[in-house]
Amino acid sequence: MNVGDRITVTVGGIAHGGHCVARHDGRVIFLRYAIPGEEVVAEITDVTSKFARGNAIEIIKAAPERVSPPCELAKPGGCGGCDFQHINTSTQRELKAEIIKEQFLRIGKMDLVQLGFDLKVSAVEPADGLHWRTRMDFAVSANGQIGFYGARSNDVVEIKDCLIADKRMNVSELSSRQWKSDARVEVAVSSTNEVSVMRSGRSISGPTQIVEQVGGSSFKISPSAFWQSHRSAPVELVKAALSQLGVKPADHVLDLYSGVGLFAAAILKEISERGFVTLIESDKTAVADARRIFLNKENVKIFQGLVAQQLPIVKRADLILLDPPRTGAGDVVIKQMVKFKPRKIVYVACDPAALARDAKTLADLGYRLDHIEAFDLFPMTQHIECVAGFSPANR
């Protein structure tokens, strides 16, 4: 098998990473732009000693769930941003649920079905999966046009618009401008209708601080600070996490990978003056924002630095909430967390593989998975957001 070969295959199940699995002459092929059960012509794009990668370039027998992608660039050789525009949105969610279950079975050594979890990925408005993204980071081509990198490529695919971007960004206007080829163009839209445009980290239009409002809390933050990209995500995730934490008035709560303090602000409303919230975040911009947001809150402490390095400073934690980056928390942090013997750990995860790995570590250390739910906060893409709860196994 060589790059450029074209072969006819029957598509197997969905895999983590935006691919389906097919086999040809005993070799595994990870296919983009396919749907389980289809018969397709695949063009091989990459070959290793163990597997190959390819694109479905011709559909011989289409699955009933196949739709015409709303964007003309959601195809082989096009923009690499969206993985699933060729699949109807309800099936996208069903496939994402299968991915989560497969990752927990393979990596976490947990059968979610046998454990009694009827896992479904919840739909979130907008129902059509378009115009939801409030944060965009555009590359710039050698021609000075904004775009995105192609799948597994360093080549910039120029765009005229982006159908998952919030309409308030006016991407078509940005695409009409000429940009420096070495620039990055970052756009942020707030829940209060502010639009910030930055070029390589410097503001060129809009406010240098934007205001986000979530559940009665107001956050004045830097446009470059991490914020959930789906416009409905902050409300949905705070609601899900708080319902699992079970905060009591005198609790000491750890908010790890805390960003600007989205979860901490909600937790603060649940505790009394005897309670305490400790935030740990490595990003200096986010920490600076958080310190302004919680300036006069005496029962809030903020540490700037890597979680693994700052956790030993903390003396007590009745509850722990963590929202780590895509790589997950890892063994070192998990082992430090369980030393506090918290009565509940709530884990917000944007990667099911990392969550499954960390769930296994928690299980090995005496914490059982007692809740998991998932949200389709990245429609049209392979990404999934989960909220998982863990409690001591001996309780």
C-alpha positions in Angstrom: 0.0 0.0 0.0 1.4 3.4 -1.0 0.4 7.0 -0.7 -1.9 7.9 -3.6 -3.4 4.3 -3.9 -7.1 4.1 -4.4 -8.9 1.1 -2.9 -12.5 0.1 -2.3 -13.4 -0.7 1.3 -16.3 -1.2 3.6 -16.2 1.2 6.5 -16.2 -0.1 10.0 -16.8 1.6 13.3 -16.0 5.2 14.4 -12.6 5.9 16.0 -11.3 8.7 18.3 -9.8 11.5 16.2 -12.5 12.1 13.6 -11.9 8.9 11.6 -13.7 5.7 10.9 -11.8 2.3 10.7 -11.6 0.2 7.6 -9.4 -2.7 6.7 -7.7 -3.8 3.5 -5.5 -6.9 3.0 -5.1 -7.0 6.8 -4.0 -3.4 7.2 -6.0 -0.9 9.3 -7.0 2.3 7.6 -8.2 5.4 9.4 -10.6 7.1 7.1 -11.9 10.7 7.1 -15.2 11.8 5.5 -16.7 8.3 5.8 -19.6 6.9 7.9 -19.8 3.4 9.5 -21.3 0.9 7.1 -20.6 2.7 3.9 -18.7 1.3 0.9 -16.3 3.9 -0.4 -13.3 4.5 -2.6 -10.5 5.5 -0.3 -7.4 7.4 -1.3 -4.4 6.7 0.9 -2.7 9.8 2.3 -0.2 8.3 4.8 1.3 4.8 5.4 3.1 3.6 8.5 4.3 0.1 9.4 1.2 -0.4 11.5 -1.6 1.4 9.7 -2.6 3.8 6.9 -4.6 6.9 6.7 -6.9 8.0 3.9 -9.9 10.0 2.7 -13.2 8.7 1.3 -13.2 10.4 -2.1 -16.1 8.5 -3.7 -19.2 7.0 -2.0 -20.3 3.8 -3.6 -22.9 2.9 -1.0 -23.9 5.8 1.2 -25.2 5.5 4.7 -28.7 7.0 5.3 -27.2 9.4 7.8 -25.1 11.1 5.1 -25.9 14.7 4.3 -24.4 17.3 2.0 -21.9 19.3 4.0 -23.1 22.9 4.5 -19.5 24.2 3.8 -17.9 23.6 0.5 -14.5 23.2 2.2 -15.6 20.2 4.4 -14.1 17.7 2.0 -10.8 16.0 1.2 -8.2 18.6 0.5 -10.3 21.3 2.1 -10.3 22.9 5.5 -9.3 20.6 8.4 -11.5 22.3 11.0 -14.7 20.2 10.7 -14.7 16.4 10.8 -18.3 15.5 10.6 -20.2 18.0 8.4 -21.2 15.0 6.1 -23.1 13.4 9.0 -26.5 14.5 10.3 -26.2 16.1 13.7 -28.1 13.5 15.7 -25.9 10.7 14.3 -22.8 12.8 15.1 -23.9 12.7 18.7 -24.5 9.0 18.6 -21.1 8.4 17.2 -19.5 10.6 19.8 -21.2 8.5 22.5 -19.7 5.4 21.0 -16.2 7.0 21.0 -16.5 7.8 24.7 -17.6 4.2 25.5 -14.8 2.8 23.4 -12.2 5.0 25.1 -13.3 4.0 28.5 -13.3 0.3 27.6 -9.9 0.4 25.9 -8.0 2.9 28.0 -10.0 3.1 31.3 -10.8 -0.7 31.4 -14.4 0.3 32.3 -17.5 -0.9 30.5 -19.8 2.1 30.9 -22.8 0.0 29.8 -22.1 -2.7 32.4 -21.6 -0.1 35.0 -25.1 1.1 34.3 -24.5 4.4 32.5 -26.9 5.1 29.7 -24.6 7.5 28.0 -25.9 9.9 25.5 -24.3 13.1 24.1 -26.7 16.0 24.8 -27.6 18.4 22.0 -27.0 22.1 22.8 -28.4 25.1 20.9 -28.1 26.0 18.1 -29.7 22.7 16.9 -28.2 22.9 13.4 -24.6 22.8 14.8 -23.6 26.1 13.0 -22.5 29.5 14.2 -21.8 28.4 17.8 -18.1 29.3 18.1 -17.2 32.5 20.0 -13.4 32.1 19.8 -11.5 31.7 16.5 -7.8 31.6 15.8 -7.1 32.0 12.1 -3.8 31.3 10.3 -2.7 33.5 7.5 -1.6 32.2 4.1 1.4 33.3 2.0 -1.1 35.4 0.1 -2.2 37.3 3.2 -5.6 35.6 3.5 -7.0 34.1 6.6 -7.7 30.4 6.8 -7.2 27.2 8.6 -4.6 24.4 8.3 -5.7 21.4 6.3 -6.1 18.1 8.1 -2.6 16.8 9.1 -1.0 19.6 7.1 0.9 22.8 7.5 -0.7 24.3 4.5 -3.2 27.1 5.1 -6.5 26.6 3.3 -7.9 30.1 2.6 -11.5 30.7 3.5 -14.2 33.3 2.6 -16.4 32.5 5.6 -16.7 29.9 8.5 -20.1 28.4 9.2 -19.3 27.4 12.8 -18.1 30.8 13.7 -20.5 33.1 15.6 -22.1 35.4 13.0 -21.1 38.5 15.0 -17.4 37.8 14.0 -18.2 38.8 10.4 -15.7 36.4 9.1 -16.4 37.3 5.5 -15.3 40.9 6.2 -12.1 39.6 7.9 -11.4 37.4 4.8 -11.6 40.5 2.5 -8.7 42.1 4.3 -5.0 41.7 3.5 -3.0 40.4 6.5 0.7 39.9 7.1 1.6 36.4 6.2 3.4 35.7 9.6 0.4 36.9 11.6 -2.3 35.0 13.6 -5.7 36.6 13.6 -7.7 35.9 16.8 -11.3 36.9 17.2 -13.4 36.8 20.4 -17.1 37.5 20.8 -18.6 38.0 24.2 -22.0 37.2 25.6 -22.5 41.0 25.9 -22.0 41.4 22.1 -18.5 42.8 22.2 -16.1 41.8 19.4 -12.4 41.8 19.8 -9.9 41.3 16.9 -6.2 40.7 17.6 -3.3 40.3 15.3 -0.5 38.1 16.8 -1.7 38.9 20.3 -2.1 42.7 19.8 -5.6 44.3 19.8 -6.4 46.0 16.5 -10.2 46.5 17.0 -12.7 46.2 19.8 -12.1 46.3 23.6 -8.9 45.0 25.2 -11.1 43.6 27.9 -14.4 41.9 27.2 -17.3 41.2 29.5 -18.8 37.7 29.8 -22.0 37.1 31.9 -22.9 33.7 33.3 -25.6 32.9 35.8 -25.6 36.4 37.3 -21.8 36.6 37.5 -19.8 39.0 35.4 -16.3 38.4 34.1 -14.2 41.1 32.7 -11.4 39.2 30.9 -8.7 39.5 28.3 -9.9 38.3 24.8 -6.9 35.9 24.7 -7.7 34.3 28.1 -9.2 30.8 27.9 -13.0 30.8 27.7 -15.3 28.0 26.6 -15.7 28.5 22.8 -19.3 27.3 22.4 -21.6 30.2 23.3 -23.8 27.9 25.5 -20.9 26.0 27.1 -20.3 28.2 30.2 -23.9 27.9 31.4 -24.3 24.2 30.6 -21.0 23.2 32.2 -21.4 25.3 35.3 -24.9 23.8 35.8 -23.6 20.2 35.3 -20.5 20.6 37.5 -22.3 22.3 40.4 -25.1 19.7 40.4 -22.4 17.0 40.9 -20.2 18.8 43.4 -22.8 19.1 46.1 -21.2 22.1 47.8 -21.9 22.7 51.5 -21.6 26.2 53.1 -18.3 25.4 55.0 -16.6 23.5 52.3 -13.1 24.1 51.1 -13.2 23.7 47.3 -10.2 23.3 44.9 -10.7 24.6 41.4 -7.8 23.2 39.3 -6.9 24.6 35.8 -9.3 27.3 36.9 -8.8 29.8 34.0 -10.4 33.1 34.9 -12.6 31.5 37.5 -15.8 30.5 35.7 -16.5 27.6 38.1 -15.1 29.4 41.1 -17.6 32.2 40.8 -20.5 29.7 40.9 -19.0 27.8 43.8 -18.6 31.0 45.8 -22.3 31.5 45.8 -22.8 28.2 47.4 -20.4 28.6 50.4 -20.6 30.8 53.5 -17.9 32.9 55.1 -16.6 29.7 56.6 -16.1 28.2 53.2 -13.1 28.7 50.9 -12.2 28.4 47.2 -8.7 27.9 46.0 -7.9 28.4 42.3 -4.8 27.1 40.6 -4.0 28.2 37.0 -0.7 28.3 35.0 -1.7 31.0 32.4 -0.5 34.4 33.6 -3.2 36.3 31.6 -6.0 34.2 33.1 -4.6 34.6 36.6 -4.4 38.4 36.3 -8.0 38.4 35.1 -9.1 36.1 38.0 -7.3 38.3 40.6 -9.3 41.3 39.4 -12.6 39.4 39.3 -12.1 38.1 42.9 -10.2 41.2 44.2 -12.3 41.7 47.4 -13.2 38.1 48.1 -11.4 37.1 51.3 -12.3 33.5 51.0 -10.7 33.1 47.6 -7.0 32.2 47.1 -5.4 32.1 43.7 -2.1 30.4 42.9 -0.3 30.9 39.6 1.7 28.0 38.3 1.6 24.4 37.2 -1.0 22.4 39.1 1.4 19.7 40.1 3.8 22.3 41.6 1.2 24.3 43.4 -1.0 21.5 44.9 1.4 20.7 47.7 0.9 24.2 49.1 -2.8 23.5 49.6 -3.7 22.2 53.1 -7.4 21.1 52.7 -9.9 20.2 50.0 -13.4 18.8 50.7 -14.3 19.0 47.0 -12.2 19.1 43.9 -13.2 20.4 40.5 -10.8 20.2 37.6 -11.0 21.3 34.0 -7.6 20.3 32.5 -6.4 20.9 29.0 -6.8 18.2 26.3 -3.8 16.2 27.7 -5.7 15.6 30.9 -4.5 15.8 34.5 -2.0 12.9 34.6 -0.9 10.5 37.3 1.1 13.1 39.4 -1.8 15.5 39.8 -4.4 12.7 40.4 -2.2 11.1 43.1 -1.9 14.5 44.8 -5.6 15.1 44.6 -6.6 11.9 46.3 -4.3 12.7 49.3 -6.9 15.3 50.3 -9.5 12.5 50.5 -12.2 14.8 49.0 -15.7 13.5 49.2 -16.3 14.3 45.5 -14.2 15.0 42.4 -15.8 16.5 39.4 -13.8 16.3 36.2 -14.7 18.5 33.2 -13.0 17.0 30.1 -12.6 18.0 26.5 -10.9 14.7 25.5 -12.5 11.3 26.3 -9.2 9.5 26.0 -7.5 11.6 28.7 -10.6 11.3 30.8 -10.6 7.5 30.5 -6.9 7.3 31.4 -7.3 9.6 34.5 -10.5 7.7 35.5 -8.5 4.5 35.6 -5.9 6.1 37.8 -8.6 7.4 40.1 -10.2 3.9 40.3 -6.8 2.4 41.1 -6.5 4.9 43.9 -9.9 4.2 45.4 -12.3 6.6 43.6 -15.2 5.1 41.6 -16.9 6.8 38.6 -20.5 7.5 39.8 -21.6 9.9 37.1 -20.8 10.8 33.5 -22.6 13.0 31.0 -21.5 14.5 27.7 -22.4 17.6 25.7 -22.1 18.3 22.0 -20.2 21.5 22.5 -18.1 21.1 19.4 -20.7 20.2 16.7 -19.4 19.3 13.2 -16.1 18.4 14.8 -14.8 15.2 16.5 -14.4 16.9 19.9 -16.7 16.1 22.9 -17.1 17.7 26.3 -17.7 15.4 29.3 -18.5 16.0 33.0 -17.6 13.1 35.2 -18.1 12.6 39.0 -16.0 10.4 41.3 -16.6 9.4 44.9 -14.6 7.3 47.4 -15.2 3.7 46.6 -15.7 2.8 50.3 -18.6 5.2 50.8 
